[in-house]
Amino acid sequence: MNGIGKSERRPRVRGSGPADAGLAEEASRLIESVAEEFDIARREHSFLRGKITAAQAALALLDEELVGFGYWSAWDAGRFVSHSGLVVRPDLRGIGLGGELKRCLFASSRERLPAASVMSLTTSPQVRAMNLSLGFRVVSLDALPDDPEFWKGCDACRNVERVRSEGRRCCCEAMLLDPPAGKGGA
Ligand SMILES: CC(C)(COP(=O)(O)OP(=O)(O)OC[C@H]1O[C@@H](n2cnc3c(N)ncnc32)[C@H](O)[C@@H]1OP(=O)(O)O)[C@@H](O)C(=O)NCCC(=O)NCCS
């Protein structure tokens, strides 16, 4: 795993589709590889395969290798969309790939669900910066949907036991981006 040199090609970021189903295990491993160090929830490859084939994932590829990933989900009958699992291989961070992945997820979820509010739960300063530049605002966790399935997503985070023992739902800061005026939403 070498860092990207000036002469090397930049990884290409694009939305996923059914032909990318074979990347699900790599995506799961990529998340797993950082899940002890960062507040990101592990995800089974079967779950990620569903996101990839449903065109609800963004991929960063260096040749055939998956070096960055993220996915989105719809909640509350499509009134909310969450962006999750954002990860870039450590040696390729800081060159804008995370931002590209985030914008790809944003474009895909906005196109499919234009009236949805977009949510992000994060402790990452990089994700916070990206969200702020996209227009997200910080909200209380209570502003997010109550759906237990949504909060079950935190079960695979390294902090879950401590956070739940403190009576809290999540260790992250919640951020929300409302849909454009006239589109309704939350
Ligand atoms: C979060 C992550 C995907 C970002 O990927 P990246 O390719 O390094 O991100 P980028 O280079 O696109 O930088 C993203 C933003 O962070 C900003 N940034 C970089 N370092 C920063 C720092 N230390 N503090 C605050 N902002 C910072 C950049 O300026 C950029 O802001 P902009 O979008 O307004 O220009 C990557 O750090 C990662 O894989 N982290 C581990 C997993 C994780 O924590 N995921 C988030 C789960 S919510």
PDBQT file of the ligand as one rigid body, heavy atoms in Angstrom, charges set to zero:
ROOT
HETATM    1  C1  LIG A 201     -13.181  10.970   6.882  1.00  0.00    +0.000 C 
HETATM    2  C2  LIG A 201     -12.335  10.590   5.655  1.00  0.00    +0.000 C 
HETATM    3  C3  LIG A 201     -13.150   9.673   4.766  1.00  0.00    +0.000 C 
HETATM    4  C4  LIG A 201     -11.978  11.887   4.909  1.00  0.00    +0.000 C 
HETATM    5  O1  LIG A 201     -11.310  11.516   3.724  1.00  0.00    +0.000 OA
HETATM    6  P1  LIG A 201     -10.211  12.450   3.014  1.00  0.00    +0.000 P 
HETATM    7  O2  LIG A 201     -10.011  11.940   1.636  1.00  0.00    +0.000 OA
HETATM    8  O3  LIG A 201      -9.016  12.550   3.871  1.00  0.00    +0.000 OA
HETATM    9  O4  LIG A 201     -10.988  13.855   2.991  1.00  0.00    +0.000 OA
HETATM   10  P2  LIG A 201     -10.657  15.134   2.090  1.00  0.00    +0.000 P 
HETATM   11  O5  LIG A 201      -9.213  15.150   1.715  1.00  0.00    +0.000 OA
HETATM   12  O6  LIG A 201     -11.667  15.192   1.026  1.00  0.00    +0.000 OA
HETATM   13  O7  LIG A 201     -10.939  16.309   3.146  1.00  0.00    +0.000 OA
HETATM   14  C5  LIG A 201     -12.266  16.518   3.575  1.00  0.00    +0.000 C 
HETATM   15  C6  LIG A 201     -12.386  17.839   4.304  1.00  0.00    +0.000 C 
HETATM   16  O8  LIG A 201     -11.706  17.763   5.555  1.00  0.00    +0.000 OA
HETATM   17  C7  LIG A 201     -10.916  18.937   5.725  1.00  0.00    +0.000 C 
HETATM   18  N1  LIG A 201      -9.872  18.563   6.677  1.00  0.00    +0.000 N 
HETATM   19  C8  LIG A 201      -8.773  17.844   6.448  1.00  0.00    +0.000 A 
HETATM   20  N2  LIG A 201      -8.119  17.638   7.605  1.00  0.00    +0.000 NA
HETATM   21  C9  LIG A 201      -8.832  18.238   8.581  1.00  0.00    +0.000 A 
HETATM   22  C10 LIG A 201      -8.684  18.382   9.981  1.00  0.00    +0.000 A 
HETATM   23  N3  LIG A 201      -7.665  17.827  10.636  1.00  0.00    +0.000 N 
HETATM   24  N4  LIG A 201      -9.630  19.065  10.669  1.00  0.00    +0.000 NA
HETATM   25  C11 LIG A 201     -10.694  19.608  10.021  1.00  0.00    +0.000 A 
HETATM   26  N5  LIG A 201     -10.891  19.488   8.678  1.00  0.00    +0.000 NA
HETATM   27  C12 LIG A 201      -9.955  18.832   7.984  1.00  0.00    +0.000 A 
HETATM   28  C13 LIG A 201     -10.504  19.258   4.312  1.00  0.00    +0.000 C 
HETATM   29  O9  LIG A 201     -10.097  20.605   4.191  1.00  0.00    +0.000 OA
HETATM   30  C14 LIG A 201     -11.776  19.009   3.552  1.00  0.00    +0.000 C 
HETATM   31  O10 LIG A 201     -12.696  20.089   3.731  1.00  0.00    +0.000 OA
HETATM   32  P3  LIG A 201     -13.554  20.705   2.511  1.00  0.00    +0.000 P 
HETATM   33  O11 LIG A 201     -14.446  19.577   2.017  1.00  0.00    +0.000 OA
HETATM   34  O12 LIG A 201     -14.333  21.813   3.124  1.00  0.00    +0.000 OA
HETATM   35  O13 LIG A 201     -12.520  21.117   1.513  1.00  0.00    +0.000 OA
HETATM   36  C15 LIG A 201     -11.015   9.892   6.097  1.00  0.00    +0.000 C 
HETATM   37  O14 LIG A 201     -10.347  10.754   6.996  1.00  0.00    +0.000 OA
HETATM   38  C16 LIG A 201     -11.225   8.539   6.773  1.00  0.00    +0.000 C 
HETATM   39  O15 LIG A 201     -11.271   7.511   6.114  1.00  0.00    +0.000 OA
HETATM   40  N6  LIG A 201     -11.320   8.533   8.132  1.00  0.00    +0.000 N 
HETATM   41  C17 LIG A 201     -11.490   7.294   8.900  1.00  0.00    +0.000 C 
HETATM   42  C18 LIG A 201     -12.934   6.792   8.875  1.00  0.00    +0.000 C 
HETATM   43  C19 LIG A 201     -13.895   7.838   9.405  1.00  0.00    +0.000 C 
HETATM   44  O16 LIG A 201     -13.704   8.435  10.471  1.00  0.00    +0.000 OA
HETATM   45  N7  LIG A 201     -14.976   8.047   8.640  1.00  0.00    +0.000 N 
HETATM   46  C20 LIG A 201     -16.025   8.976   9.000  1.00  0.00    +0.000 C 
HETATM   47  C21 LIG A 201     -17.155   8.273   9.643  1.00  0.00    +0.000 C 
HETATM   48  S1  LIG A 201     -18.485   9.411   9.980  1.00  0.00    +0.000 SA
ENDROOT
TORSDOF 0
